Amino acid sequence: MIAPFNNIEVTKEIVEENEQDLSAIIVEPVQRSIPPKNNFLKDLRKLTADKDIMLWSYKMMGLVIPYIGVLIAFVSETFE
């Protein structure tokens, strides 16, 4: 699932529609050159805290996501 950066209303809709399937949200806090607006990160943190969903801050660094994905899959299978 992909939610638009800086749009907490759409992000909230996506989270509420899929909260049973979500364990974490990964966000790049500064989208290359687009700064967060209107308390987006603060509201996103509140939303994830209220729904008991982990919020991961991510900075674009090439091939990091595939390794994180493997880690998440390993941890999920290990502790279920």
C-alpha positions in Angstrom: 0.0 0.0 0.0 1.2 3.5 -0.8 -0.2 6.6 0.7 0.5 10.2 -0.5 3.1 12.1 1.6 1.6 15.1 3.4 -2.0 13.9 3.1 -3.0 12.6 6.5 -6.7 12.3 5.6 -6.0 9.8 2.7 -3.3 8.0 4.8 -5.8 7.6 7.7 -8.4 6.1 5.3 -5.9 3.6 4.0 -4.8 2.7 7.5 -8.4 2.3 8.8 -9.3 0.1 5.8 -6.3 -2.1 6.2 -5.4 -1.9 9.9 -5.9 -5.7 10.5 -3.1 -6.3 7.9 -0.7 -3.6 9.0 2.1 -4.0 11.5 4.3 -1.1 10.4 4.3 2.0 8.2 7.6 3.1 6.6 7.9 6.8 5.9 10.7 8.9 4.4 10.4 12.0 6.7 11.8 14.4 4.0 10.7 13.3 0.5 14.0 14.2 -1.2 13.2 17.9 -1.3 9.6 17.9 -0.1 9.3 18.9 3.6 6.5 17.6 5.7 3.6 20.1 6.0 0.6 20.7 8.3 1.9 18.5 11.2 1.9 15.5 8.8 4.6 13.5 10.7 3.1 14.4 14.1 -0.4 13.3 13.0 1.1 10.1 11.4 2.8 9.3 14.7 -0.4 9.8 16.6 -2.4 7.7 14.1 0.1 4.8 14.4 0.3 5.0 18.2 -3.5 5.0 18.4 -3.7 1.9 16.1 -0.7 0.2 17.7 1.2 0.2 14.4 5.0 0.6 14.3 6.2 3.7 12.5 9.6 3.4 10.8 11.5 6.4 9.6 13.4 5.7 6.4 15.9 7.7 4.4 16.4 6.8 0.7 19.6 4.7 0.6 19.4 2.4 -2.4 19.0 -1.3 -1.5 18.1 -1.0 2.1 14.4 -1.9 1.8 15.0 -5.5 0.5 17.1 -6.3 3.5 14.6 -4.7 5.9 11.9 -6.8 4.2 13.9 -9.9 4.8 14.3 -8.9 8.5 10.6 -8.3 8.9 9.7 -11.6 7.3 12.2 -13.4 9.6 11.0 -11.7 12.8 7.4 -12.2 11.9 7.8 -16.0 11.3 10.1 -16.4 14.3 7.8 -14.8 16.9 4.3 -15.8 15.7 
